[in-house]
Amino acid sequence: MNLDPAAETFEHTPDLDIKDLISLEDVMEEMGLGPNGGLIYCFEFLMENLDFLTDALDSLTEEYLIIIDMPGQIELYTHVPILPALVRFLTRSGSLDIRMCAAYLLEATFVVDRAKFFSGTLSAMSAMIMLEVPHINILSKMDLVKDQVKKKDMKRFINPDSGLLEDDPTEVARRAAEGKNALQEQEEDEAADLQDKDALMRGASFRRLNKAVADLIESFSMVSYLKLDASDEESVGAILSYIDDCIQFHEAQEPRELKDEEIDDME
């Protein structure tokens, strides 16, 4: 199922496509909305026409594994209650009664920029809290970072460690080059031009914000990641086994743990 009204190309043709009901392009053109507002409108329209889903899904038995491809706009997973309402409809007993597992994918390339990684992790935690269904978080495209991140550091990304910000090689090099103490950095930050985005993004207040986000994530201790290399059949199989366990697709099956040598190969 494709529930992304902006999707244009597919690796596999979906059996059900929201664009047969409504498309983002049409909404933006006819309603004069931007991409984010148009996306929310599309889902509001879907919620008013849920028979589009029930007509297609009602006849499916529990033997079917339904994959729902969702849009990535974070607004849907933070403060807009549309997706939680959709999840409740799909999982409600006596109706479709679908056992669901949310799989949140964060590209592994985010680990190269540690502030960006914690921003993505905060989004993952927000989705977990909003959707209220069994949930796994996945670092995808692991093959792209094999030679960029040390093995011991990768383990700290799998279970996000706020200390990663302090140990960031870029940050360590900056502090050594500038030779400034915390008070000097704060004074410069207070004197910075608020219109100078680059200066603000390098400033002490931005680093404090990142640290606060990382500490919040660590205090909740909700988010951990599984690693995925889509080009590796074993890696894909391991992820699927966790999803099967979440939805009890095979009730006697346990998630397949990667062997130590497999983990080393992926790292």
C-alpha angles and dihedrals in degrees: 000000000000113000095168106105090194098053114117108169129042135194086210124023108247120236089219124029125188088212087073084066103032137343131208092229092058093046093050091049099044101034099035092233129146123241097272096042090044092052092052089048090053092055093045087054091049090052088055091051104042091148084079086071101034094052090056100038106034095082095050118106127219089263090076121091107211116203114198116195110207133193117260100224105129095215088077091059101042120045107348110093096207099100095046087053091049091049091050090051093050095046100039113127114244092026123063089325094195117177104227137197121187115218113197113197121203117180111245089226086078089076089070089067104045096193089053090049092056090047089055091045091053088054090051091052091048090053091050092053095043101045098043095201132115104291140192127188119214133197100212130196092034089164089071095062103038094113098032103063128051117240094241090050093049090058088058090054092050089060099026112240117195089211088074089083093056092045094047105134090218091053093045091051091048093052092048093049097046097039092205128147125225093263093053091048091051092050092050090047092053091050095048121118107255089213092057101091095181092054092048092049089054094042132107093249090058090051091049090051091052091049091050091051092048092048091050091053092047093048092054090047091197103121127078129149140230116209122237131192104179091199090061114078092201091054092050091047092053092053091048091051090057091050091048089052092050093053094034090236088158104024095200095045122104122204110270109246117215115243118243092253091051090052090050091051091052093047 
